[in-house]
Amino acid sequence: MSRPIARLPKAHLHLHFTGSMRHSTLVELADLHGTHLPQALLAEWPPRLRATDERGWFRFQRLYDIARSVLRTPSDMYRLLREAAEDERAAGSGWLEIQVDPSGYAARFDGLTATLDLVLDAARTAERDTGVGIGIVVAANRTKHVLDAKALARLAAQYAGRGVVGFGLNNDERRGRALEFEGAFRIARRAGLLSVPHGGELLGARSVRECLDDLDAHRIGHGVRAIEDPYLVERIATQEVTLEVCPTSNASLGVVDDVAHVPLRRLFDAGAPIALGTDDPLLFGPRLAEQYEIARSVFGFSDAELAELARMSVRGSAVPESRAKELLAGIDAWLAAPPE
């Protein structure tokens, strides 16, 4: 007997904007806008992926770009965020931090600022309709020029305290070292934004260490390869840097051969703060509740440990204090209730 995971209050800190889309919505919008979808996004969904070599990463990115192309109108953007919030509510999540690179939509929605305004308004509308709090993480693309990252950091800084809660760095780690983006992250940190770069996914412990040393990371997207350096894991635990661990994503992209090989248990037992995430459920399938189910069924997490994972997700977030107290109280109540 165990407690229902969908009733466990939690925060979701690693979800990409396009990647949050429901598969059914992708198919419907593609049909509406006349966008051709490959079989990997239709009959063969979720696609078989592997991103540990450049060809595999290119295919993953190509599918992601095709999915992004179906978001043609403001109403599409509002729908995506509303449905994302509905899915979070169904999973027990009371707070979502969703990551978006406005430059991916700027040509369609009148520039970077107008795009971010649109995303923020869609987030406020989704929050009002569903009750799920939403913070926006503006993310730079490490495959683009560092000046593009600085432009995004300045934009994000302008909206600090007005819906934007963090600044991230995503895409292929092998094509952009953290140090190159230090200036952009300095701009974001000075505005009070969380530093939440990706690291330790396709590259090893050094990538995680550089996020800490060069970008002063509050959280690290993925970070699972930190396990390769015990001293680094100890540092993460001591500095209370939250790792956004996404088990299904790691298995789907070939970071590990099987979800059972994700070092979730080892990182948790070593004291590293962990926030379970989904990354891109549009391409990988399972959503947030399933990641907790994986922790329970694959890694043997007890209900008390699942509750601690949920607490870690709240503590590592930018959730307002009042909502954080509600979520933490809800977690305690969930654990105090009898198993079903």
LINLINWO-V823662 format. One record per residue. N is the residue number from 1. RES is the residue in one small letter. SS is DSSP state (@ for helix, = for strand, . for the rest). Layout:
N:RES:SS  N:RES:SS
This chain:
1:m:.  2:s:.  3:r:.  4:p:.  5:i:@  6:a:@  7:r:@  8:l:.  9:p:.  10:k:=  11:a:=  12:h:=  13:l:=  14:h:=  15:l:=  16:h:=  17:f:.  18:t:@  19:g:@  20:s:@  21:m:.  22:r:.  23:h:@  24:s:@  25:t:@  26:l:@  27:v:@  28:e:@  29:l:@  30:a:@  31:d:@  32:l:@  33:h:@  34:g:.  35:t:.  36:h:.  37:l:.  38:p:.  39:q:@  40:a:@  41:l:@  42:l:.  43:a:.  44:e:.  45:w:.  46:p:.  47:p:.  48:r:.  49:l:.  50:r:.  51:a:.  52:t:.  53:d:.  54:e:@  55:r:@  56:g:@  57:w:@  58:f:@  59:r:@  60:f:@  61:q:@  62:r:@  63:l:@  64:y:@  65:d:@  66:i:@  67:a:@  68:r:@  69:s:.  70:v:.  71:l:.  72:r:.  73:t:.  74:p:@  75:s:@  76:d:@  77:m:@  78:y:@  79:r:@  80:l:@  81:l:@  82:r:@  83:e:@  84:a:@  85:a:@  86:e:@  87:d:@  88:e:@  89:r:@  90:a:@  91:a:@  92:g:.  93:s:=  94:g:=  95:w:=  96:l:=  97:e:=  98:i:=  99:q:=  100:v:=  101:d:.  102:p:@  103:s:@  104:g:@  105:y:.  106:a:.  107:a:.  108:r:.  109:f:.  110:d:.  111:g:.  112:l:@  113:t:@  114:a:@  115:t:@  116:l:@  117:d:@  118:l:@  119:v:@  120:l:@  121:d:@  122:a:@  123:a:@  124:r:@  125:t:@  126:a:@  127:e:@  128:r:@  129:d:@  130:t:@  131:g:.  132:v:.  133:g:=  134:i:=  135:g:=  136:i:=  137:v:=  138:v:=  139:a:=  140:a:=  141:n:=  142:r:.  143:t:.  144:k:.  145:h:.  146:v:@  147:l:@  148:d:@  149:a:@  150:k:@  151:a:@  152:l:@  153:a:@  154:r:@  155:l:@  156:a:@  157:a:@  158:q:@  159:y:.  160:a:=  161:g:.  162:r:.  163:g:.  164:v:=  165:v:=  166:g:=  167:f:=  168:g:=  169:l:=  170:n:=  171:n:.  172:d:.  173:e:@  174:r:@  175:r:@  176:g:.  177:r:.  178:a:@  179:l:@  180:e:@  181:f:@  182:e:@  183:g:@  184:a:@  185:f:@  186:r:@  187:i:@  188:a:@  189:r:@  190:r:@  191:a:.  192:g:.  193:l:.  194:l:=  195:s:=  196:v:=  197:p:=  198:h:=  199:g:=  200:g:.  201:e:.  202:l:.  203:l:.  204:g:.  205:a:@  206:r:@  207:s:@  208:v:@  209:r:@  210:e:@  211:c:@  212:l:@  213:d:@  214:d:@  215:l:@  216:d:.  217:a:.  218:h:.  219:r:=  220:i:=  221:g:=  222:h:=  223:g:.  224:v:@  225:r:@  226:a:@  227:i:@  228:e:@  229:d:.  230:p:@  231:y:@  232:l:@  233:v:@  234:e:@  235:r:@  236:i:@  237:a:@  238:t:@  239:q:@  240:e:.  241:v:.  242:t:=  243:l:=  244:e:=  245:v:=  246:c:.  247:p:@  248:t:@  249:s:@  250:n:@  251:a:@  252:s:@  253:l:.  254:g:.  255:v:.  256:v:.  257:d:.  258:d:.  259:v:@  260:a:@  261:h:@  262:v:.  263:p:.  264:l:@  265:r:@  266:r:@  267:l:@  268:f:@  269:d:@  270:a:.  271:g:.  272:a:.  273:p:.  274:i:=  275:a:=  276:l:=  277:g:.  278:t:.  279:d:=  280:d:.  281:p:@  282:l:@  283:l:@  284:f:@  285:g:.  286:p:.  287:r:.  288:l:@  289:a:@  290:e:@  291:q:@  292:y:@  293:e:@  294:i:@  295:a:@  296:r:@  297:s:@  298:v:.  299:f:.  300:g:.  301:f:.  302:s:.  303:d:@  304:a:@  305:e:@  306:l:@  307:a:@  308:e:@  309:l:@  310:a:@  311:r:@  312:m:@  313:s:@  314:v:@  315:r:@  316:g:.  317:s:.  318:a:.  319:v:.  320:p:.  321:e:@  322:s:@  323:r:@  324:a:@  325:k:@  326:e:@  327:l:@  328:l:@  329:a:@  330:g:@  331:i:@  332:d:@  333:a:@  334:w:@  335:l:@  336:a:@  337:a:.  338:p:.  339:p:.  340:e:.
